[in-house]
């Protein structure tokens, strides 16, 4: 069963970064200062994607950064699953595979 798990502490970010082999553990403090929320998309105990959620000037929450293991891009199936969960939480998926932010 897929779920979004909030990454709310440095310890959680470090564990996510080590498991997914990307830089969230290093970047957590700075992103947190900027008000960026971080989540792990999981299927049971399996970590699938790491995402960031921000809000725009109108207060609309959106997700524009989505990475998998070792920063691989998400698959179409993963994006569909993620979008379903994000819509449930009233978050827009604004991911563009041509950008890294």
Rosetta constraint file for C-alpha pairs under 8 A:
AtomPair CA 1 CA 42 HARMONIC 7.95 0.50
AtomPair CA 1 CA 43 HARMONIC 5.28 0.50
AtomPair CA 1 CA 44 HARMONIC 5.74 0.50
AtomPair CA 2 CA 41 HARMONIC 6.87 0.50
AtomPair CA 2 CA 42 HARMONIC 5.45 0.50
AtomPair CA 2 CA 43 HARMONIC 4.35 0.50
AtomPair CA 2 CA 44 HARMONIC 6.57 0.50
AtomPair CA 2 CA 81 HARMONIC 7.76 0.50
AtomPair CA 3 CA 41 HARMONIC 5.81 0.50
AtomPair CA 3 CA 42 HARMONIC 5.47 0.50
AtomPair CA 3 CA 43 HARMONIC 6.59 0.50
AtomPair CA 3 CA 44 HARMONIC 7.82 0.50
AtomPair CA 3 CA 85 HARMONIC 7.33 0.50
AtomPair CA 4 CA 39 HARMONIC 6.07 0.50
AtomPair CA 4 CA 40 HARMONIC 5.63 0.50
AtomPair CA 4 CA 41 HARMONIC 4.68 0.50
AtomPair CA 4 CA 42 HARMONIC 6.34 0.50
AtomPair CA 4 CA 85 HARMONIC 7.38 0.50
AtomPair CA 5 CA 39 HARMONIC 5.35 0.50
AtomPair CA 5 CA 40 HARMONIC 5.07 0.50
AtomPair CA 5 CA 41 HARMONIC 6.39 0.50
AtomPair CA 5 CA 42 HARMONIC 7.21 0.50
AtomPair CA 6 CA 37 HARMONIC 7.72 0.50
AtomPair CA 6 CA 38 HARMONIC 6.11 0.50
AtomPair CA 6 CA 39 HARMONIC 4.42 0.50
AtomPair CA 6 CA 40 HARMONIC 6.43 0.50
AtomPair CA 7 CA 12 HARMONIC 5.65 0.50
AtomPair CA 7 CA 13 HARMONIC 5.94 0.50
AtomPair CA 7 CA 37 HARMONIC 7.59 0.50
AtomPair CA 7 CA 38 HARMONIC 5.29 0.50
AtomPair CA 7 CA 39 HARMONIC 5.18 0.50
AtomPair CA 7 CA 40 HARMONIC 6.81 0.50
AtomPair CA 8 CA 12 HARMONIC 6.68 0.50
AtomPair CA 8 CA 13 HARMONIC 7.47 0.50
AtomPair CA 8 CA 37 HARMONIC 7.79 0.50
AtomPair CA 8 CA 38 HARMONIC 7.24 0.50
AtomPair CA 9 CA 13 HARMONIC 6.25 0.50
AtomPair CA 10 CA 14 HARMONIC 6.04 0.50
AtomPair CA 10 CA 25 HARMONIC 6.74 0.50
AtomPair CA 10 CA 28 HARMONIC 6.47 0.50
AtomPair CA 10 CA 29 HARMONIC 7.17 0.50
AtomPair CA 11 CA 15 HARMONIC 6.26 0.50
AtomPair CA 11 CA 25 HARMONIC 7.94 0.50
AtomPair CA 12 CA 16 HARMONIC 6.15 0.50
AtomPair CA 13 CA 17 HARMONIC 6.01 0.50
AtomPair CA 13 CA 24 HARMONIC 5.86 0.50
AtomPair CA 13 CA 25 HARMONIC 4.59 0.50
AtomPair CA 13 CA 28 HARMONIC 6.36 0.50
AtomPair CA 14 CA 18 HARMONIC 6.10 0.50
AtomPair CA 14 CA 24 HARMONIC 6.95 0.50
AtomPair CA 14 CA 25 HARMONIC 4.02 0.50
AtomPair CA 14 CA 26 HARMONIC 7.40 0.50
AtomPair CA 15 CA 19 HARMONIC 6.04 0.50
AtomPair CA 15 CA 25 HARMONIC 7.34 0.50
AtomPair CA 16 CA 20 HARMONIC 5.89 0.50
AtomPair CA 16 CA 21 HARMONIC 7.95 0.50
AtomPair CA 16 CA 24 HARMONIC 7.12 0.50
AtomPair CA 16 CA 25 HARMONIC 7.05 0.50
AtomPair CA 16 CA 40 HARMONIC 7.64 0.50
AtomPair CA 16 CA 50 HARMONIC 7.99 0.50
AtomPair CA 17 CA 21 HARMONIC 5.30 0.50
AtomPair CA 17 CA 22 HARMONIC 5.01 0.50
AtomPair CA 17 CA 23 HARMONIC 5.64 0.50
AtomPair CA 17 CA 24 HARMONIC 5.16 0.50
AtomPair CA 17 CA 25 HARMONIC 5.08 0.50
AtomPair CA 18 CA 22 HARMONIC 6.95 0.50
AtomPair CA 18 CA 25 HARMONIC 7.65 0.50
AtomPair CA 19 CA 47 HARMONIC 7.81 0.50
AtomPair CA 19 CA 69 HARMONIC 7.98 0.50
AtomPair CA 20 CA 47 HARMONIC 7.42 0.50
AtomPair CA 20 CA 68 HARMONIC 6.91 0.50
AtomPair CA 20 CA 69 HARMONIC 4.55 0.50
AtomPair CA 20 CA 70 HARMONIC 5.96 0.50
AtomPair CA 20 CA 71 HARMONIC 8.00 0.50
AtomPair CA 21 CA 69 HARMONIC 6.17 0.50
AtomPair CA 21 CA 70 HARMONIC 4.95 0.50
AtomPair CA 21 CA 71 HARMONIC 7.72 0.50
AtomPair CA 22 CA 69 HARMONIC 7.19 0.50
AtomPair CA 22 CA 70 HARMONIC 5.37 0.50
AtomPair CA 22 CA 71 HARMONIC 6.14 0.50
AtomPair CA 23 CA 27 HARMONIC 6.13 0.50
AtomPair CA 24 CA 28 HARMONIC 5.51 0.50
AtomPair CA 27 CA 31 HARMONIC 6.13 0.50
AtomPair CA 28 CA 32 HARMONIC 5.87 0.50
AtomPair CA 29 CA 33 HARMONIC 6.24 0.50
AtomPair CA 30 CA 34 HARMONIC 6.44 0.50
AtomPair CA 31 CA 35 HARMONIC 6.45 0.50
AtomPair CA 31 CA 36 HARMONIC 5.27 0.50
AtomPair CA 31 CA 37 HARMONIC 7.67 0.50
AtomPair CA 32 CA 36 HARMONIC 5.43 0.50
AtomPair CA 32 CA 37 HARMONIC 6.81 0.50
AtomPair CA 35 CA 54 HARMONIC 7.07 0.50
AtomPair CA 36 CA 52 HARMONIC 6.36 0.50
AtomPair CA 36 CA 53 HARMONIC 5.78 0.50
AtomPair CA 36 CA 54 HARMONIC 5.15 0.50
AtomPair CA 37 CA 52 HARMONIC 5.56 0.50
AtomPair CA 37 CA 53 HARMONIC 4.97 0.50
AtomPair CA 37 CA 54 HARMONIC 6.46 0.50
AtomPair CA 38 CA 50 HARMONIC 7.27 0.50
AtomPair CA 38 CA 51 HARMONIC 5.76 0.50
AtomPair CA 38 CA 52 HARMONIC 4.51 0.50
AtomPair CA 38 CA 53 HARMONIC 6.22 0.50
AtomPair CA 39 CA 50 HARMONIC 5.82 0.50
AtomPair CA 39 CA 51 HARMONIC 5.31 0.50
AtomPair CA 39 CA 52 HARMONIC 6.34 0.50
AtomPair CA 39 CA 53 HARMONIC 7.89 0.50
AtomPair CA 40 CA 47 HARMONIC 6.66 0.50
AtomPair CA 40 CA 48 HARMONIC 7.31 0.50
AtomPair CA 40 CA 49 HARMONIC 5.82 0.50
AtomPair CA 40 CA 50 HARMONIC 4.60 0.50
AtomPair CA 40 CA 51 HARMONIC 6.36 0.50
AtomPair CA 41 CA 47 HARMONIC 6.20 0.50
AtomPair CA 41 CA 48 HARMONIC 5.48 0.50
AtomPair CA 41 CA 49 HARMONIC 5.00 0.50
AtomPair CA 41 CA 50 HARMONIC 6.17 0.50
AtomPair CA 41 CA 51 HARMONIC 7.57 0.50
AtomPair CA 41 CA 82 HARMONIC 7.38 0.50
AtomPair CA 42 CA 46 HARMONIC 5.43 0.50
AtomPair CA 42 CA 47 HARMONIC 4.57 0.50
AtomPair CA 42 CA 48 HARMONIC 5.32 0.50
AtomPair CA 42 CA 49 HARMONIC 7.15 0.50
AtomPair CA 43 CA 47 HARMONIC 6.59 0.50
AtomPair CA 43 CA 48 HARMONIC 6.85 0.50
AtomPair CA 48 CA 68 HARMONIC 6.03 0.50
AtomPair CA 48 CA 69 HARMONIC 7.30 0.50
AtomPair CA 49 CA 66 HARMONIC 6.61 0.50
AtomPair CA 49 CA 67 HARMONIC 5.48 0.50
AtomPair CA 49 CA 68 HARMONIC 4.38 0.50
AtomPair CA 49 CA 69 HARMONIC 7.11 0.50
AtomPair CA 49 CA 74 HARMONIC 7.29 0.50
AtomPair CA 50 CA 66 HARMONIC 5.88 0.50
AtomPair CA 50 CA 67 HARMONIC 5.43 0.50
AtomPair CA 50 CA 68 HARMONIC 6.20 0.50
AtomPair CA 51 CA 63 HARMONIC 6.90 0.50
AtomPair CA 51 CA 64 HARMONIC 7.76 0.50
AtomPair CA 51 CA 65 HARMONIC 5.53 0.50
AtomPair CA 51 CA 66 HARMONIC 4.57 0.50
AtomPair CA 51 CA 67 HARMONIC 6.54 0.50
AtomPair CA 52 CA 63 HARMONIC 5.72 0.50
AtomPair CA 52 CA 64 HARMONIC 6.77 0.50
AtomPair CA 52 CA 65 HARMONIC 5.47 0.50
AtomPair CA 52 CA 66 HARMONIC 6.94 0.50
AtomPair CA 53 CA 61 HARMONIC 6.59 0.50
AtomPair CA 53 CA 62 HARMONIC 5.47 0.50
AtomPair CA 53 CA 63 HARMONIC 4.50 0.50
AtomPair CA 53 CA 64 HARMONIC 7.03 0.50
AtomPair CA 53 CA 65 HARMONIC 7.74 0.50
AtomPair CA 53 CA 91 HARMONIC 7.89 0.50
AtomPair CA 54 CA 61 HARMONIC 5.56 0.50
AtomPair CA 54 CA 62 HARMONIC 5.53 0.50
AtomPair CA 54 CA 63 HARMONIC 6.44 0.50
AtomPair CA 55 CA 59 HARMONIC 5.37 0.50
AtomPair CA 55 CA 60 HARMONIC 5.16 0.50
AtomPair CA 55 CA 61 HARMONIC 4.15 0.50
AtomPair CA 55 CA 62 HARMONIC 5.93 0.50
AtomPair CA 56 CA 60 HARMONIC 5.46 0.50
AtomPair CA 56 CA 61 HARMONIC 6.62 0.50
AtomPair CA 56 CA 62 HARMONIC 7.69 0.50
AtomPair CA 60 CA 91 HARMONIC 7.40 0.50
AtomPair CA 60 CA 92 HARMONIC 7.83 0.50
AtomPair CA 61 CA 90 HARMONIC 7.27 0.50
AtomPair CA 61 CA 91 HARMONIC 5.00 0.50
AtomPair CA 61 CA 92 HARMONIC 6.35 0.50
AtomPair CA 62 CA 91 HARMONIC 4.96 0.50
AtomPair CA 62 CA 92 HARMONIC 4.40 0.50
AtomPair CA 62 CA 93 HARMONIC 5.73 0.50
AtomPair CA 62 CA 94 HARMONIC 6.31 0.50
AtomPair CA 63 CA 91 HARMONIC 6.85 0.50
AtomPair CA 63 CA 92 HARMONIC 6.14 0.50
AtomPair CA 63 CA 93 HARMONIC 4.97 0.50
AtomPair CA 63 CA 94 HARMONIC 5.62 0.50
AtomPair CA 63 CA 95 HARMONIC 6.45 0.50
AtomPair CA 64 CA 93 HARMONIC 6.45 0.50
AtomPair CA 64 CA 94 HARMONIC 4.80 0.50
AtomPair CA 64 CA 95 HARMONIC 4.19 0.50
AtomPair CA 64 CA 96 HARMONIC 6.94 0.50
AtomPair CA 64 CA 101 HARMONIC 6.57 0.50
AtomPair CA 65 CA 95 HARMONIC 6.07 0.50
AtomPair CA 65 CA 100 HARMONIC 6.84 0.50
AtomPair CA 65 CA 101 HARMONIC 5.43 0.50
AtomPair CA 66 CA 73 HARMONIC 7.11 0.50
AtomPair CA 66 CA 74 HARMONIC 6.81 0.50
AtomPair CA 66 CA 95 HARMONIC 6.88 0.50
AtomPair CA 67 CA 71 HARMONIC 4.90 0.50
AtomPair CA 67 CA 72 HARMONIC 5.72 0.50
AtomPair CA 67 CA 73 HARMONIC 5.39 0.50
AtomPair CA 67 CA 74 HARMONIC 6.14 0.50
AtomPair CA 68 CA 72 HARMONIC 4.90 0.50
AtomPair CA 68 CA 73 HARMONIC 6.04 0.50
AtomPair CA 68 CA 74 HARMONIC 6.07 0.50
AtomPair CA 73 CA 97 HARMONIC 7.21 0.50
AtomPair CA 74 CA 78 HARMONIC 5.93 0.50
AtomPair CA 74 CA 79 HARMONIC 6.31 0.50
AtomPair CA 75 CA 79 HARMONIC 6.24 0.50
AtomPair CA 76 CA 80 HARMONIC 6.22 0.50
AtomPair CA 77 CA 81 HARMONIC 6.30 0.50
AtomPair CA 78 CA 82 HARMONIC 6.00 0.50
AtomPair CA 79 CA 83 HARMONIC 5.90 0.50
AtomPair CA 80 CA 84 HARMONIC 6.30 0.50
AtomPair CA 81 CA 85 HARMONIC 6.53 0.50
AtomPair CA 82 CA 86 HARMONIC 6.07 0.50
AtomPair CA 83 CA 87 HARMONIC 6.00 0.50
AtomPair CA 83 CA 92 HARMONIC 7.67 0.50
AtomPair CA 83 CA 93 HARMONIC 6.11 0.50
AtomPair CA 84 CA 88 HARMONIC 6.46 0.50
AtomPair CA 85 CA 89 HARMONIC 6.64 0.50
AtomPair CA 86 CA 90 HARMONIC 6.13 0.50
AtomPair CA 86 CA 91 HARMONIC 4.91 0.50
AtomPair CA 86 CA 92 HARMONIC 6.56 0.50
AtomPair CA 86 CA 93 HARMONIC 7.08 0.50
AtomPair CA 87 CA 91 HARMONIC 5.49 0.50
AtomPair CA 87 CA 92 HARMONIC 6.56 0.50
